[in-house]
Amino acid sequence: MEKIIDEKKQGEALELEQVSTNTRKLFIESYGCAMNFSDSEIVASIMANQGFNTTQNLEEADLVLVNTCSIRDKAEQTVRKRLEKYNAVKRDHNPKMKVGVLGCMAERLKTKFLEEEKIVDLVVGPDAYKDLPNLLAEVDEGRDAINVILSKEETYGDITPVRLNSNGVTAFVSITRGCDNMCTFCVVPFTRGRERSRDPQSIIQEVNDLWQRGFRDITLLGQNVDSYLWYGGGLKKDFEKASDMQKATSVNFSKLLELCAKAQPKMRIRFSTSNPQDLTLDVVETMAKYDNICNHIHLPVQSGSNRILKAMNRLHTREEYFELIDNIRRIIPDCAISQDMIVGFPTETEEDFQDTVSLMEYVKYNFGYMFTYSERPGTMAGRNMEDDVPEAIKKRRLQDIVDLQRAHSEIKTKEWLHKTVEVLVEKESKKSNTQWSGRTPQNIVCVFPKGQYKIGDFVQVKITDCTSATLIGEAVDYSKA
Ligand code: SF4
């Protein structure tokens, strides 16, 4: 596998991993969460062993794979629009092109996808990517192919991902798959199956390999990383049936974090996504113990109202959430905290919404992702709760918390003014090719003049100014060799 630098984007130095003997071309694009982007790197690796190199040119592709998201209706509409685009390219420029859909929408729709979208030749669910070579053989013989079986074991731990659109500095490392929390608005448990964790040895091996290859910042990835639990393989829910030996030698999330931090003491370790009902303080204490575990926790809460949290089947109250926030800030005072929030969940009143506002006022998040409720077919809420909050009210509530979050982000970012922070250089600043852009351990973007520094350097930067989301400064010295 050799690396080819994409000259066009020198500033970002995107690396395309190619096999010189491969002759077929794969165009792969991903939508949705980081899990999907990480899965696409697994798929690219499986396809590389089947004679495919990745291309960024749709018109020359033999195979087009789109990794789909189903979290909101809008995400699915985006995919349908892309399929129209592929249809036009196939008709006008590339009649041999085959099209496959991967990910959560493929798992949700299954054979309906083949019926509804004639351009689609291949439908593959998130746990069936190893079957791609067989499925492609069927497609090459002119038949449609599908595999949407969810697995109890699959973690793809034995596959080395092919890094796609990589800056060569930051990478995702997936550690768990699936989710057992049945939040009533969420399709993930239906599209990604039950929770299972990856062998810690294969995770450490990937971390060591990434360090050797120059990566300096990794994110341990899962729908719900806090419930990571390795006891020799199998579903999380079957842990109680494990032997005493398996239980005694099991590895939970705080142990895994410690193993990763010790394996590469200079590698930045991040993780996402946490769930307040599963995050335990031993994880926060492990973060405090190791300098290279970054002080940022993405801690979706979704609502500030106890009544709505109950209706969402989120197994904690706002008071318990406040206690967790207080403990995090007691153990790690400069820990950045970010959120996911949904407004307009069925039956949400103005009073419920004001509970969300007051929760945000209490926490003052560094940043967040905020959405209006989107009814998902097959979910508990989708089946049993009427989507009764008018669209206009949903939109107004969303705008209110977006504005509030921007004000809080400004307050939190300003806390770093006149301080010196460690920044890992990731790429050229979007605004100026004389400046580098990178992130602090708190996941805050920082830009500063390039000077003699290069991508992959850890740099001490004195903060002189900021916007609501970006720190601006001057480099004062290297941080870590
Ligand atoms: S924790 Fe809830 S919201 Fe998150 S993936 Fe699982 S079911 Fe979905």
Residues whose N, C-alpha, C, O or C-beta is under 5 A from the ligand:
A	BS01	SF4	C179 N181 M182 C183 C186 V188 P189 Q223 N224 N275
